[in-house]
Amino acid sequence: MDQYYSRVCGYELAYFPWGENNDTPSYEICPCCGAEFGCDDYTPETIKVYREKWVKSGAKWFNPNMMPTNWSLEKQLYNYKRI
């Protein structure tokens, strides 16, 4: 199975946040950082601004019920670098 990640925080998703062609945003909300795919991750600049704001505010989960017990911000942020 392919892996799909939030462009902002690197959270692994079970669906294409930008469609199968990587060109059609789903406009879903990332359960981790709260970014809206297609809005907050539209350009490299918007990604950087959103990520910095999210991390500086404590990297709080948008949906804390989905946060894994062994979650590591550093490990997760590594995923976005692979995109």
C-alpha positions, 0 to 999 in steps of 0.5 A: 500500500502506498503512503500518503502524508500531510504536506504540512506536518507529515501525518500519514493518511489513509487517502490521497490528500491531493487526489490520485493525480496529486493535483486535486485537493480533497479539502479534508482537514488533517486530524493532526495539524488541522491544515485544510488540504488545498488551502493551507498547503497550496504552495511551498510558502503556505506550507512553511507558514502553517507548519511554523505557526503550528509548531510554535503554538505547541504542535497541538493535535486538531483531533486529539482522539486520533493522536497515537500514544507513542507519537513523536513530532520529530519522526512525523515531521521527517515524513513531509521531507519525503514528499 
